[in-house]
Amino acid sequence: MKENNTYIDNISALRRRFPYIIDLLESCNLENKEVSSNILKSKDGNLTMSLKRNKEEIYLYSKYNPLSRVKNKLEYDLKEVKKGKKNVLLLIGLGLGYEIEYMLNEEYIDNIIVFEPDIATFCDVINKKDITNIINSNKVVLILGENDEYLESLMSYVCSNVVYSYSQIYIKTNKQYNKIYPKKISIFLKKFKDILEKNKTNLDTEIRFSLDWSKNIIKNIPYLFESYSVNIFEDFLKNTPAFIISAGPSLNKNIQLLKAIDNRGIIICTDTALKPMLKNNIKPHLVISVDGSCKNYKKYENTEYADIPLFYSVKVNDKILSECKSKKVIYSAYDEELSKILKKLNIGLSNLPSGGSVANNALSLAIFMNANPIVLVGQDLAYSNNQKHATGTLYDDSKNYIDQEEKLVEGIDGKLLKTNESLLTFLKWFEDVIKRDKNNRVYVNATEGGANIKGTTVMKLEDVINRYCNEPKDLNLRFNNLLENSTYFINEEYRKEVIGIFEDELFNLIKYKNILEENIKICEILINEIDSKLIREYLEILDLNDRKISNVKNETIFIGSVLTNATNNIILNIRRNNNLNESENENNKSIALDNSLYLYQELIKSIEYIIPIIKTTINKLIR
């Protein structure tokens, strides 16, 4: 492509804001284009554009006065945006960027997400039209092309940082784009919605449990001095079958068959399945846990499993560890707070990726151990026989009911089954992980019911055992030898250093609380203040304090959870209920101050919740 000043300016702007687009452009083969574009001057002197596929040519804009036509169409869209209280515009098709340029000045649109399905068309545009104002705008996020890995990574970022709910989004698709790229657009919208739902589920979980997780992490740190690291188990199961046992309702059909494995494969038991396994006199090689809720503790309460190693995330409910008599193995589920502590100690710990369920973590553990094949048992991911869990679990009897909005999923027999959004998220995660595994590993779905998991071979459990469990592996002996010949994850020599980390954290949280208390006083004054000069002075103090808070935040370990607990609730409340703009409502000053005041108060509550837990942990570490 011949470079000109317009192209160079656009590329420079892209390199600064969207370097991943530069990578795409450099790796893209623009020969043999399916769609060709033609950018030319309209009758009024502005640029217009057409797309041609095969012999059909379609104009995206008017040949005569493209800008006025765009403006007329967008006025309707803007009315719909206001009416629906949308604050994010998802624009399908960049075109010449006229729609974006018009929308950039609308105050009530916080973000504009642009999906351009064709890299070649994008190249033609940046060669002919200056779109640096679009590229440089902090409101705009550009999503380009159809590279799966790039798309999913970028969309995950967008869904985590830009938009919370599908209800926030106003989708505008150029009708002509839909004629040219119907399949690409359909696939993109489905992926976008799936990722958005997944991130919404994760965010809702964070909001509900962030402080509980922090409490558990703080209380569980002393147990790291008596736990082993998951690192020692890397490649431990090379070419050994691994059976991941979940507590879906189909486990009732084949749980007894698990006895036939007889140490010729490893049994990784999820915590929910532990009680039914023990009730049926089946001893797994290990049990894995991640959930920090009180309900998760109930899965272990009054259960004897002293000879079964517990693999746990530091977020797990602290009562589980306080009562655990078995050997413990710590792994990271991308636990940010733990990572900060370990970084200070210069100690590494392997992460086990998770899609939100303990079975997801179990699969990551089996892959980390290099097991092959990996067999899923009791992994229904659907309401088989209108049940959610197997007999004998915490959720048995009257509590084993469907409590979320129903969805439909294809079963292993091709028939549709009822499920819910959370289970679909777990299913999608399984399928993505299996798809990305390039190690020729065999994945088997031996659930004998439930949802079809793409990438797995469906087999009866009896046939799996007969086919893959032919050689004794002495797994119990190997487990014990490995643990007995390993040291604990954190040695005693680090105890004073860990105590110092928590003492620093306590100091920073108290400093943070003092600044917040000053901000509360200022907000209370500002609510009734009418003197513009005083208002500016107080706002300057708030701005200075916010910078101090930012500095303290960078020095602390647990402030992220405090902020998550307080800030996300308020942000979501504003997005769902207020949706107001300063130019539209005279009461916005009061609303903004009320929200700020509430935020500061919630942050203080969260800090006051965490401080005594840290003090207790320090005392426990000292003793």
C-alpha positions, 0 to 999 in steps of 0.5 A: 500500500502506498503511504501518504501523510494521511496514512502515516498520521493514522498509523502513528495514532494507532501505534500510540493507542491501539498497538495490537491493531498495528500487529494485526495490520503487519501480519495480515495478508491483504491479497485476494480480498473478498470485499473491495472498497471504493472511496471517492468524493460525493457531489457535495465534496465530502468522501463517500464509500462503497463496498463490492462483493462479487459483482454487487456494489453497495454504497454505505453513504449517499453519493450526493450529501453523505454527512447530512444523511448520516446526521438525519439517521443519527438523530433518531438513534440518539433519541433511542439512546436517551429513551433507553438510558444507554451509555455505550454505543456499539457500532458495527462497521467503521465505514468512514467514521462519520457516525463516530465523529458525530457521536463523540460530542454527545455527553451522555454516551460514555463509550463507543465500541467500534467493530470493523469486520474487514482489515482490508477495508480498514486499511483502505479507510486509513489510507484515504481519510484522517480518523486520528480524532476517532483513534485519539478519543478516550471514548473509543475502543476499536475492535478489528478483524476476526482473529479469535484469540485477539478478538476474545482477549480484547472483548474480555478487556472491553467487557471488564473495563468499559461495559457491565451489562448488555442493557447499557448498550445501544447497537447500531449496525450499518445496514449495508455492512449487514448485507456484506458481512452477515456471518462475521457480524453474527459471530461477533455479536454472539461472542460479545454477548457471551463474554459480557455475560461471563464477565458480568457473572464474575463481577457480580461474584466479586461484588458479593464476595470481595470482602469475604475473600479478603477475610479468608486470604488474611486468615489463611496466610498462617496456613501457608507455613504448613502447606506444600506448593502445587509447583511440585506437582507439575508433570506429576501425572504424565500419561496417567489417566485423571478422573475429575469427579463433580457432583452433577445429578448423573453421578448417581448413575456411575459413582460405584464404578469409580472403585474399579479405577483401583489406583490405576488412574488418579481421582480428583474430587471436587469439594461438592462431590466429597461427601457422596464419594466417601458415603459410597466408600470411594477414596479420592486421591485428592480433593480440590476447593476454591470457594470462600463462602460459608456454604463451602465449609458445610461441604467439609463439616463433620467429614473425615478426610484426614488421609486425602490431601486438600488442594486449595486456593487461599480464598477458600473459607478459613474454617476449612483450613482451621479444621483440616487434618490432612496434608494441604497443597496451595495453588493460586487461582490468580489471587491478586492479594496473595501474588502481592505478598509473594512478590514481596517475599520473592516466592513463586506459585503457579496459577490454575486458571478458572472459569468460576467453578471448582471443576474448572480449577480441577481441569486446570490442575489435571492439565498442570499435572500433564494427565492424559486422558482427562475424564469428566464424571458427574459434569452435567452442566445442566438440570438432568432429571430436573436436578442440579446435584447428585444424591448425598451432597450439601444441596440434596433433598428439598434444596436441590431445586432450580433457582435461576432463569432457565436456558437451554443447552444441547445434551450428549444425546442431542436433545435440549436440556434446561440449564442456567447462565452460570452453568453455560459460562462454566461449559464455555470455559471447558470448551475453550480450554480444550480447544486451545490445548495443543498437546494431543491430550484426550478429553472424555465426557463420561458423565452419562448425561447432561450437556454436550461438551465440545472437544470431548469424546462421549463414553460410558465410564465402564468403557473408559476404565477398561480402555485406559486403566490397565497399569497399576500406578502406585499413585498413593505411594508416589503422592506420599513420597513427593510430599514427604520429600518436599518442604513447606511452601513458605519456610519459617525464616520468612515469618518475621517478614510476613508479619512486617508485611501485615503491619505495613498494611495495617498502617496504610489502611489507617492512613487511608481511613483518615483521608476518607474521613476528611473527604466525608467532612468536605462532602457534607460541607459542599452539599449546602455550599453555594459560594463558588469560590469556596466550592472550588477550594474544597474541590481542590482539597478533594482532588489532592486527597484523591491523589493521596488515596491513589498513592496509598492504594499503590502501597496496599495489598487489600485495598483492591478488595475494599474498593471492589466491595464499595466502588462497584456497588456504587458504580452499578447503582449509578448505572442502573438507576441514575443514568443522569448527566450534569447538563440535564439535571440541576440536582446532579451536584447533589446526586454526585456528592451524595454518591461520593459521600456514600462511597467514602462511607462504604470504603471506611466500613470495609476498612473497619471490617478488615483491620481487626482481622489483620490484627488477629492474624498478626497475633497468630503469626507472632504466636 
